[in-house]
Amino acid sequence: MFGSKVRGAAVAAVFLAGFAVACDAEPATPAAAPSASSAAATPSAPSVPGSSAPGPAAPPASGGPGASALPGSPPEKVRDAFAGLQATLDGSCTPSECAHFLGRVHDELRGLDAAMKADPKGPGHFPEPIALIAKLEAELGGDRSFNNLKAHQTLLIGTRDKINTWMQGHPDDYR
């Protein structure tokens, strides 16, 4: 209980400090050109579905792997990562939420992969899920843009479903 109060106070302090800095900042002049680092951090405009140009990366999962983890902290436990993946089972690729949904499924699979590889039982305990995720990642070729995830939607969702089935057969790994 003590740790959560301290963590909450730290989060509040960081938020207030950021708010104070933002309030003191001078407004940017319209003629100022963005620096290379700020241009890289600026999200690009969404691409039109069905266009051949690569689109922006799908938004990161909210609460997915590493969402609350500090850099250098260990990956989440397999049971927690699997719970995140299962939370995507009721989702679908509706026109307004497709980029978020596919990005979340991809992020949850990557988080589960990291959790399985870091598990004390060792990655050899999870050969099929790790192989399925490796096959998916090879097909995606490192491109997690919406257009690429959409093009591989069947493989992405199929990988999630096969891993869900495999994990259901190994309840000791997530309970």
N, C-alpha and C positions, 0 to 999 in steps of 0.2 A: 504494500500500500504506500509506504514512504517513497519508493522509487517512482511511482506514477505521479505523486504530487510534485516531486522535484522535476520530473520530466515535463509536466504541465507548466510549471513555473518557468522552466527554461524556454519552452516553446512560446509562451506569452511574452517573455523578455525579448526574444528574437523578433517576434512579430511587432512589438511596440517600437523596438529600435529601428526596424525597417520602415515603419510608418513615420517615425520622427524624421528619418533621413529623407524620405520621400516628400514630406511636407516642407522641409528646408531647401529642397532642390530648386534651382532656377529652371523655369520652363525652357525647353529646347527651342532654338530658333528654327524656323522652317527651312532656311537655307543651309543649315549645317548638314554635312554629309555624314552618314553613319560610319563608324570605324569598322575595320574588318571583323573584329571580335563581336561587335554588336550586330553586324549584318548576319553573321553566322547564327546568332541566337534568335534572330527574328524568324518566325515561322513563315513559310511561303504560302501564297494563296492556294486554296484547295483547287485541285485540278478537276476538270469535268469528267464524271464517270464515263468510261468508254473511250477516253482520249488515249492516243498512243504515247503521249509524253509522260515521263515518270511523274508521279504525284508526290505530295509530301509524305513524310513518314506518318504512319497511323499514330494517333495520340497514345501516350503511355497509359497503361492500365492504372486506374485509380485504386490503390490498395493492392496492387499486384506485387510481384516479386521485387523486393528491395524498396518498396514505396516508403517504408518507415525505417529501413535499415540505414545505419550510418556507414559511410565508406570504410572498408576494412573489417566490417562486422561479418560474422559467419552467415552463410545462407540460411534461410528459414528451414524448419523441419519438414520432412516429406509430408507428414500429415497436414501441416498448414498449407503447403504448396498445393497439395492435392485438393484441399477444400477450396482454394481459390480457383482451381481448374473446374471443379464441379459446379461452382457458382456460375459458370458460363453455359451450363447445359440448357438452361431455360431461355437463353438469349437467341437472337436471330439477326440476320442481316437486313434490317429494315432500311429503306432509303435514307432516313435521317440519322440512323445510328450505325450503319454498316462499318464505317471506318473505325469507330470506337470499338465495336464488337470484335472485328477481326484482329485489331491491334491488341485487344485484351486477351483473346484466346492465345495469340502468339506469345505475348509476355508471360502468361500463366504457364505455358508449355516450357518456355526458357527457364522460368523460376523453378519448376518441378525438376527439370534436367539438372540444374545446379544443386538443388537439394538432394537429389538421388546420388549425384557424384560425390557430395560432401558427407553423406550419411555414414555413420560408424560401421554399418554392415558392408560398405564398399559398393562401388558402381557395379561390380559383378553380380550383386543381388538383384539388380534391376536391368537385366540385359535387353529385354524387349522394349520397354519404354524408351530407354536411352537410344537404342537403334532406330526406333520410329522417329524420334525427335531429330536425330542426326540426318536421317533421310529427308525429312522436311526442310531442315536448314540447308542441306545441299541443293535441294530444288529451288529454294528461295534465293540462293546465291548471295546472301547478305543484304538483299534489298527488302526492306520492310515497308515500302511505300504502299499506300492503299491500293494502287493499281496492281502491284505485284501480289499482294495478299488476296485481292479479289480474284486475280487470275488463278491462284492456287487455293481458292476457298475450299474446294472439295477435298484436297489433300490435307489442308489445315484442320478442317472439322473432322475428317476421317481419322486423323492422327489423335485428336482429342478423344474421340469416341473409342478408339481401340485402346488407348491408355486407360480410359475410365473402366472399360471392361476388364483389362488386365489387373488393375488395382482392386476391382471388386472381388477378384479371385485371390487376392492377397491381403485380406483385412488386417492382418497383424502389422502391416507396414503403414497403416494410416489411422490406427485407433490408439 
